[in-house]
Amino acid sequence: LMLVGCPGIARGQDWARQMFSTTSHDFGTVPRGAKTEFEFVLTNKYEEDVHIASVRSSCGCTSPRIAKDTLKTYETGEIIAEFNTDSILSRNIIMTI
């Protein structure tokens, strides 16, 4: 998953990763066809607004979506990762931001 924005002077994407309460989730072993989602919660702890321009998955096994694309200072939002169980056989999947 990827965040785009630039509050102040930032180095790399460490500033973005610091907004997340968790950066990894183990979906465990899930059966085909099961509805499986996880919300990666993030909080804008910076003075500037943060705009999430897009999110993407590095594989076809998940479909990420943005719950709210602009967060004001101290506002909380989510990036929701849906595991595509219809196209993947039952197996253990771990998502990392």
Backbone hydrogen bonds in HBPLUS format (Angstrom, degrees):
<---DONOR---> <-ACCEPTOR-->    atom                        ^
c    i                          cat <-CA-CA->   ^        H-A-AA   ^      H-
h    n   atom  resd res      DA  || num        DHA   H-A  angle D-A-AA Bond
n    s   type  num  typ     dist DA aas  dist angle  dist       angle   num
A0016-ALA N   A0013-GLN O   3.13 MM   3  5.33 125.1  2.45 100.1 113.1     1
A0017-ARG N   A0013-GLN O   3.15 MM   4  6.50 163.6  2.18 154.2 158.2     2
A0018-GLN N   A0014-ASP O   3.06 MM   4  6.22 146.8  2.17 149.2 157.2     3
A0019-MET N   A0016-ALA O   3.06 MM   3  5.54 158.8  2.10 113.5 120.2     4
A0020-PHE N   A0017-ARG O   3.26 MM   3  5.74 160.0  2.30 113.5 118.8     5
A0043-THR N   A0019-MET O   2.90 MM  24  5.18 155.9  1.96 136.6 140.6     6
A0021-SER N   A0041-VAL O   3.11 MM  20  6.02 161.2  2.15 156.2 159.6     7
A0097-ILE N   A0023-THR O   2.60 MM  74  4.87 157.8  1.64 146.2 150.2     8
A0025-HIS N   A0095-MET O   2.70 MM  70  5.09 149.1  1.79 146.0 153.2     9
A0095-MET N   A0025-HIS O   2.67 MM  70  5.09 159.1  1.71 157.4 157.2    10
A0027-PHE N   A0093-ILE O   2.73 MM  66  5.40 148.8  1.82 164.9 175.5    11
A0034-ALA N   A0031-PRO O   3.29 MM   3  5.83 163.1  2.32 135.0 134.8    12
A0083-PHE N   A0036-THR O   2.82 MM  47  5.43 155.3  1.88 156.8 164.9    13
A0038-PHE N   A0081-ALA O   2.93 MM  43  5.33 140.9  2.09 139.1 151.5    14
A0081-ALA N   A0038-PHE O   2.87 MM  43  5.33 169.9  1.88 160.4 161.0    15
A0040-PHE N   A0079-ILE O   2.83 MM  39  5.13 173.4  1.83 153.2 151.3    16
A0079-ILE N   A0040-PHE O   2.97 MM  39  5.13 151.0  2.06 135.8 144.9    17
A0042-LEU N   A0077-GLY O   2.98 MM  35  5.50 166.1  2.00 144.9 147.5    18
A0077-GLY N   A0042-LEU O   2.89 MM  35  5.50 160.9  1.93 161.5 167.4    19
A0044-ASN N   A0075-GLU O   2.98 MM  31  5.62 163.6  2.01 162.5 162.2    20
A0074-TYR N   A0044-ASN O   2.51 MM  30  4.93 148.6  1.60 162.7 164.7    21
A0050-VAL N   A0071-LEU O   2.93 MM  21  5.25 162.8  1.96 149.7 155.1    22
A0071-LEU N   A0050-VAL O   2.83 MM  21  5.25 162.9  1.85 154.3 159.0    23
A0052-ILE N   A0069-ASP O   2.62 MM  17  4.89 165.4  1.65 153.3 158.7    24
A0084-ASN N   A0061-CYS O   2.73 MM  23  5.24 168.6  1.75 145.2 149.0    25
A0063-SER N   A0082-GLU O   2.83 MM  19  5.15 150.1  1.92 140.8 150.8    26
A0082-GLU N   A0063-SER O   3.15 MM  19  5.15 162.7  2.18 121.5 126.9    27
A0065-ARG N   A0080-ILE O   2.86 MM  15  5.29 140.7  2.02 142.1 154.6    28
A0080-ILE N   A0065-ARG O   2.84 MM  15  5.29 151.6  1.92 160.3 163.2    29
A0067-ALA N   A0078-GLU O   2.98 MM  11  5.38 170.4  1.99 158.5 157.1    30
A0075-GLU N   A0072-LYS O   2.95 MM   3  5.30 159.9  1.99 136.5 136.0    31
A0085-THR N   A0083-PHE O   3.01 MM   2  5.81 121.3  2.37 111.7  95.6    32
